Amino acid sequence: MSNMASNDDKLASKGKSLVKAEDDGIVYVKISIKGLDGRELFFKVNQDKFLVRAFKKYCEEMELEYHTMQFLLDDGQRIRGEHQTPKMLNVENGAEITAANPQTGGGGPTL
């Protein structure tokens, strides 16, 4: 098993996708969710399940309100966790998702 892990590490260092099926036939992908403050959590998610569970868990751990957050892929594409899966978004192993709390207001004239 350690030999398999070392092979996975070698592939990861080369930037290759490591999405693979587990013994139960379910394919998982490893992602990280990182806030604008730099705090980061790692998740192993089923590529066919909606991302909302991971997003809610991130918010719970970081003491944030899920309904106020936006989650973005590296290219800035917004993720709708209740309606999108990693497979739909072509998310690869090791992908980083940014969690942002959109700012409203401000930008008024200075005196």
C-alpha positions, 0 to 999 in steps of 0.5 A: 500500500505504501508503494501505491501511495508513493506512485500517487505522490509522483503522479500528483507532483507531475500535475496528473489527475488522480481520480480513481474508483474505490473498492465500492466503485464510487469515484472520488476527487480530492479538492481544497476549499480556501477562503480569502483569509488563507484558511483552507480545508481539504475534502474527498468528494464523490464526483457524482454528488452535489458539492453543497455538502462540502460547502456547508461543512466548510462554512460550519468549520470556518463559522461562516453562513453558507447562504452568504458565501460564493464558491468559485473555481480557479477560472472565476466560474461560480459554483452552484453547490446545490445543482453542480457536481465535480463531474459536471464542472470537470473538476480534477483531483487537487482542484482549489475552490475559493470561498468568498463572502461578496461585499455589498455597499461601499464605493460612496464619494469621499468627503 
